[in-house]
Amino acid sequence: MNVRRFGVWTNLVLGGVLMLCVWALFVWAASRPALRVLIDLTPQRTNSVAPATEELLAELRADDAEVELHLFQQPVDGQGRDDATRQFLAIRSRLIEATVLLLRRYEALGGENVRLFQHSPYDDSVAFREAAEAFGYSASDREALVVAVRQPGQERRFRKLSLLSDLAVIELPQERPGPVKSQQVPVLKDFQGEKAISSALKSLLVQGTPVCYVLRGYDPAVSYDESMTGYGTLISALVKNGFEVRNLNLQQSPAVPVDATLVLCVEPRREFLPRHAEALFQYLQRGGRLFLNYSWTPAAVDMNPTGGRLGELLGYELSTKPVFHKIPDVANLAGGSIDGTEGVARLSMHVNPAHPTTRRLAESGSPFELMFARALRERAGAPRNVRREELMGTGNEGWLGVRDEYGQMSYRAPNVRLGRFTTGMVFEVDPVAAEGDDAGSAAVDARPGQAVILSGVFCNNAGFPFFGKFALNVCNWMAERRVLLDIASANYEVKSLDIKQPQLLRTRDLMTYYLPGAFLLLGLIVWWRRRH
């Protein structure tokens, strides 16, 4: 064999070996969880998770936290004896399918730090029993998802979610009155898996129990029950998010307790007493947190406090009249806005895109509305040791409400220049050393106090399902639980592609034999043409 022919065959063999090496590296890289890239080609990217979820999984991967997703399921077989039972079985099957698809997306985005385990009593009974004992699962839980997180150097923490009650919104059947009782079936209204799973992951990353004191004594018309105007849902959500909620009455306690993480006061109906305002301001000077939510009532002017002594200390004041704003005229194709309806009392807010509590609202364009709001403005001669930042405000067609000739609040815009009104502000108070402390060291070590003051109803039981996430964002931000901000919304739609076993086998043959064979054949053709 001459040198020329030996060189040709050597080049051919080396080219084939290099091609196979490149193909093997390509397959290896594609199989690595950390190197996977998911491309969503569905319209409007409905099968993609929210940016907050992607950021959370990226942070977990960067922190080297181990996440385990254990899906427990009971067999969903057989036929129901009536339409309601058959529909319920179908809903259970659909929830399992939707949850598995969503968990695989979490697994792909989380890389090697996120692992998915599916447990069934008839697949691997030993593993099922061990996992059930470890996470406290029983057959009465039916379909359940356990989200477990182990951070470096810490013990594993987990939270158990029910597919039926936590990940889904199911409309249960109700009997209709009448002589003929028609059978009703349950309906799967919404799948909120992403919201529940991301919230559980974030809550597991937080240590400790912050204490939220609810200031009582200034809210005689506010109830904390389950009525439409009550705030029971807000309190329950705070407890569910890891807060310990206690009541605070400054008539009985001259100062805010030292273990207070934040103080919450909703819809006060009279001015704070000067000594109570001083106690709240001193709490802020010690690095405290205050969340104050005013509202407007037509009952009496003196039931719409404007700030009083606390307003003097922080540098704010409120109007006694409500803020109204024109609404878009949907019937007018040329655009424009109208007034004269009750819709002018429902204010669509423009939020601060830079503040942590409203950043995600601004990025997503999610609507945020207030009812019974009043204008919040900086008081003349505001103190310099308090810095103020606008959090939200109306558009440019707002006005302060006026009463008509019958003494009722008019929804017509007066013949005055319309303008923009602020309804929410953030305050930062410079720290002050306590008595007996070294002033220099305290100024360095102490954190500034923070207060969020809003005007308008949005987080009562009626509004909490729509805008309550913002109230939780404010409380988590004040408690310095930044990881719990911007909980992902339930925007995930499950659109699956059903691939049968023969299709999987053909895909495997294509990747394993046909593509490498095609490369080899192309190489032989190129060699043959160059040879002749």
Secondary structure, 3 states (H helix, E strand, C coil): CCHHHHHHHHHHHHHHHHHHHHHHHHHHHHHCHHHCCCCCCCHHHCCCCCHHHHHHHHHHHHCCCEEEEEEECCCCCCCCCCHHHHHHHHHHHHHHHHHHHHHHHHHHHHHHHEEEEEECCCCCHHHHHHHHHHHCCCHHHCCEEEEEEECCCCCCEEEEEECCCCCEEEECCCCCCCCCCCCCCCEEEEECHHHHHHHHHHHHCCCCCCEEEEECCCCCCCCCCCCCCCCHHHHHHHHHCCCEEEEECCCCCCCCCCCCCEEEEECCCCCCCHHHHHHHHHHHHCCCEEEEEECCCCCCHHHCCCCHHHHHHHCEEEEEEEEEECEECCCCCCCCEECCCHHHHEEECEECCCCCCCHHHHHHCCCCEEECCEEEEECCCCCCCEEEEEEEECCCCEEECCECCCCCECCCCCCCCCECCEEEEEEEECCCCCCCCCHHHHHHHCCCEEEEEEECECCCCCCHHHHHHHHHHHHHHHCCCHHHCCCCCCCCCCCCCCCCHHHHHHHHHHHHHHHHHHHHHHHHHHHHHHHC
